[in-house]
């Protein structure tokens, strides 16, 4: 089978599409014929060797956490899933024609494989950080860097919970944030004053890692009410850095429910062939994403 592999840490050029053996599902796992794989910032951070403490990587290595596809192998002890089922979830080295999933659920009706591949990690992250920041219904949450995959999920889940959201993003994404139920404003010079003009902020999330932690602490008045998933220096300001996943199966169940109820939709900004994983990483690292980027396996 074809699989994206890198044999050294470095830039996008270290990624290569190579022939390799097909994986086999162990106990409690399934194998899918991958139809689409989600591209996450953690993928290029792993490729660059940034987060070896959290993600020990033995070279040569594959990449990818999220995928959607058709079940074609079932490990011992798996119940309720059959060969031929359409599923989405998290797994191991999903930038490939076949991948083993460690957590999965059935795809909601009407969802394409490309769309489904964009949900698992971002919904788990969104649910986790909403819990960690402790924002409650009726309060206001500020989301810095709100237009990407995690931001798109946070805005919609918060809205479903009765939380008022203010989101910052580039000028071209203002209408997009409003379409997700947020009050929108641009980042750049003077952005804290623009946020203050929209009212009190009870909690804040840093999703972009753009050096705004001190301002978020000032706006909330309490470093304990700020959580970052993108700024490794957040603890220097007394702010929690969230990088350890919670319950993925629970997140997938919640995602499927929200999607089925029409309360969550994360658009796919761009799809790439598996052979163009490097281009997807370049675009992901540049930021300014509206929704998700995915690799497609034909």
C-alpha positions, 0 to 999 in steps of 0.5 A: 500500500501507499503511505506517507513516511518521513525518515528525518525531522525537517521541512515538508520536503522530508515527506515521501509517499512510499510502498509499505506493508499493510497494517493489521488491527490488534485487539480492540481495533479496526482497520479501514480503507482510508478515503480521507485523512485530516491534516492537523497542526500537530502533524507538522509539529511532529514532522519538525520534531517540535513535540517529542516529549508529548509525541515520541517519534521513532524514525522512519515514521508515518503521520496522521491521526484522523481518518474516515473510511470503510471498515475492512478488518476487525480486531479481536474483541470488537463488537458492534462494527462490521466490515463495510461500515463507514466510520470516522475516528482517530488512529495510527499513521492515517496518511495512507491507503489503509490505517488502524483506528483506535477509536471510531464511530459510524459516520452520520447520514449525509456526511462525506468521507472528506468532511468526516475526516475533519472532525475527530481531533478538532472536536475532542480538542474543542470539548476538552478545552471548553471543559478546562477553561470552565466557561458556563452558559450565559458567560462570554468566551473569547476565542483567539484564532477562531476560524480554523478547525478547532475554532469552528468546533468551539464556536458551534459547541459553545453556541449549543451550550448557551455560551456567548462567543467573541472570535478573532480572525482575519478580515476575510473570515469575519462573516464566517465567524458570524455565520457560526454564531460568534461576535467577530472582530479582527486581530492586529493593532488595537484588537484588545480594545475592539474586544472590550467594545463587545463587552465583558470577557469571562474566559479565553482560548488561544488557538493560534499561538500568536503571542497574545497570552498577556492580552488574554489574561488582561481581558479576563482578569485571571490567568486561570480563565485562559487556556492555550493549545498553541503557545508552548510559553503559556505556562510562563504567564500562569496559563494552562497549556492543553496538549493531552487528549481526553476521551476520544470515543466520547468526543466522537459520540458527541460529534456524531450527535451534534452533526446529526442534529444540525448543530455542528458543521466544519467545512473542508477548505481544501482537499489534497491528493495523498501525494501532496501531503507536503503542500497540505502541511505548508498551507496548514502551517501558514494558518488563516484556515477556514475549517479543515484541510484533508488528504483524499485517498482515491 
